[in-house]
Amino acid sequence: MQAMRMLAAAAMVLVASTAAAQGGGGGGGMGQGGGMDRAAMQARQNEMLFKDITLTDAQKAKIDTIQTKARTDQQALMQGGGMQDPATREKMMAIRTKVNTDIRAVLTPEQQTQFDKNLAAMPQGGGRRPPQAPPAR
């Protein structure tokens, strides 16, 4: 169950990171200048991930290194055609899962418990909902 929540949260983070890597945060074809910029999106994401967690300077530095590498890896993937390719989407998901695992390893057991709660509480799918089917008659 916890693994499913982490995977679902990783999917949300993937959507947010992908939008940031493309230069926009709004989705819906907003592109450059639409929505939040990359730094603002990362700050908001970190605010949700680390809510009620006090990080040491050493932890902050390690987490920043992990996230910076992930952004670089994601940007490299995006150069190859973006998220239209299912294999690219899977690679992006793998990056996000690894990021969460690597960040979790930096945290103390108490922090890990809160991190897991924060991850589970994050909006699924970046706040985007699938289209609703019309009500049955």
N, C-alpha and C positions, 0 to 999 in steps of 0.2 A: 504494500500500500504506500509506504513512504517512498519507495523507488518510483512509483507511478506519479506521486505528487512532485517529486524532484524532476522527473522527465517532463511533466506538464509545465512546471515553472521554467525549466530550461527552454522549452518551446517558446514561452512568452519572452524570455530574455533574448532568444534567437531572433524573434521578430523585431524586437526593439533594437538589437545590435545591427541587424541587417539594414533596418531603416537608417540607422546612424551611419553605417558604412557607405550607404548610397548617398549620403549628404543631406538627407532630410529626415524628419521625424514624423511627418504627418501621414504618410501612406497615401493611398488614393491618387497617386501620380503627382503629388505636390512637388517632389524633387527639390532642387536647391532653393533655399530660402523659405520652404514650407515647414511648419512645425518647429520643434526644438533643434538646436544644433547638436553635434556629436557630444561635446563636453557637457551640455545641459542634460542630455539624455543619460549619459553615464552617471552623472551626479544624482539624478532622480532614481535611477536603477539602484545605485549604491545606498541611497537613503532608505529604500524599501528593503534591500538585502540585509543591511546592518542596523536596522531599527532595534533599539534597546541593547545594542552590543557596543561596548567600549573597546576600541582597538588600540593596541600599543603602536608607537611609531614604527617599530620593526614589522609588525603585522601589516600596517598600512603600506609600507614599502614593498613587501612581498606581494600583497594583493594587487598593487598598482602594476608591478612587473607582470603578473599573471594576466591581468586584463589588457595591458598594452600588447603583449604577445598575441593574445586572442584576436584583438582588433586587427593587427597586422596580418594574421592568418586569414581572417574573414575578408579583409580587403583584397588579398591575393585571390581568394576564391571568387569574389565578385567581379574581378577583372575578366574572368573566363566566361561570362555570360549571365551572371546573376542567378537568381533563385528559380528560374524557369526549369532548370535541369534538376531532376529528382536526385541524382547523385550529389550535386552540389548542396542541395537542401540537407541530405543525410550527413555530409561532411560538416556543414554548419552546426547541425544538431550535436554532432560528436564533439565539436570544439566547445560548445556551450556546456555540455555535460562534463567535459574535462575541466573546464574553468570552475564549475561549481565544486567538483571533487577536489581540485587543487586548492581552492579557497578554503574549503572545509578543513583540509589538512593543516592549514595555517592556524586554525582556531583552537582554543582550549575546549575540553569536553562541554563545559557550561555554555560557551559561545556557540558550539556546534548545535546544541539543542535549540537555542534561540534562532540561529541561522536556518535550521530546518523548518521551524515554525514560520519564519519570515518568507522562506521560499514557497511554502505551501499556501501562504496567504496572498501571494502576488497574483494579480489578475491573470487569468489564463488567456493565452493567445494575444497578448498585448492590448487587451481591451476590445479587440475586434470580435464580433459575433457573426456566426454564419447566418445567412438569410433565413428568416422564419418561414416555415410552410404556412400557407393559408389555413385558417381553422377548418376542421372537418364539418360537413353539414349533415 
